[in-house]
């Protein structure tokens, strides 16, 4: 298997809801393991938190996430996830779904470099950038 680069998101709580939302927006197969599943001696108050979630989409994206146990302190800040390609219908569909309940910082529109580009923060506080390649001359 070739090496891959996968975004891994960290939340205090809410990973299950976020990943179910991403599955509804991006499609694919979602697997979720709780701390109770992976660490039988886990703090009972945190046993239901998500230890690891992984979404594999039909487009070949892999998105991973977890809740952060109290013992690890505040979760690391999340950066932005960038989706890019030539399939305008697919990428606009992701944009429409991810922006629901979120905040659009830069509308999906013509960019100075010839592509269509936009930035948003979804309802879980994760930043997304979408770049649709311009038509080749």
N, C-alpha and C positions, 0 to 999 in steps of 0.2 A: 504494500500500500504506500502511495506517495505521501510525503508530509503535507499537512494542512494547517491553515491558520483559522482558528475558530474564536469568535467573540465569546467571552465568558462574563456574564453579568452577575453582580452581587447586590442583594437586597437585604434590608433588615428583616422584613417579612414580605409576603405577597408574591413570592416567586411563582407559586402555582397559578395564581390569577394572571400574572404577566405572561407566563409561558402559554397558557391556554389562549390568551388574547393573540399572541404571536402566531400560534397555530391557526387561529381563525383568519388571520391576515395573510399568512404566508403558505398555509397548507402544510401537509406532511405528517410525520409520525412523531409523537411526543412520548417520551418515557420519563417517569419521575420516581425518585427514590427518596424516602424520608430518612431522618436521622435514626428513627426506630428501626427502619429496614437495614441500614448499613452499620449502625453502631448500637448493638443491643443494650449497652450500658449508658446510653445517652440520657441527659437530664430529662426526666419525664415531662417537664414543662415545655421542652423543645422537641420532643419526640416526633411531633407532626410536622415540624419545619422541613423544608426541602433541602436535602443534603446535595442532591445533584439532579438536574433536569436537562434533557437533551432533545432538541427538535431537529429532525432531519427532513428537509423539504424536497419536493419533487424537482426543484431547480438546482439542487446540489448544495444548498446552504446548510450549515450546521450552526446552531445557536445553543449555547449552554448557559446555565444559571444556577444559583443557589441562594438560600437564606443564610445569613451570617449568625452563628450562635452568639449569645451574649458574651461568652467567655473570650471571643475574638475581638470584641469592641465594635466600633462603627464599621460598616462595610466600606471598602475602597470606593472612591467615586467612579462612576461609569463615564466612559468617553462617548463617542458617537459611532454608530454603525453605518457603513456606507454600502448602498446597493447601487450597482451600476451595470450597464449593458446596453444592448441595442433593441431589445424587445419592449417597445413603448407601451403596448397594451398591458403587459405583465407588470412593468415597473409602475405605471400609473395606477394600476389596481392595488399594488402594495401601498403606494402613497395614500390613496383614498382610505384604505382600511386602517393604516397605522395612524393617520391624522385624526381619526374619530376619537373625540374626548381629549385630544392633545392640543398643542399650541404650535401653530405654523410660524416659524421665525422668518423664513424666506419662502415665498410661494414657488411652486414648481413652474418655472418660466425660462425663457431663452437666456442663456448665460453668455458672457463676453467671449468665451472660448468656443462657441458654436454648438454646445450641447444644451439640453434642458436640465435645469438643476433646481433643487429645493432643499430646505432644511426644516425639520420639525422636532419637537420634543413630544413623545407619546404620553399617554395618561399615567405611565409609571415612572416618568422622569428620565427616560432614555432618549438620547439624541439620535436622530436618523438623518442621513444625507442620501438623496436619490439623484443620480446622474444618468440621463438618457442620452446616449451618443447621438450626435447630429448626423444628418445624411451625408454620406461620402460624396465628394465632388467627382 
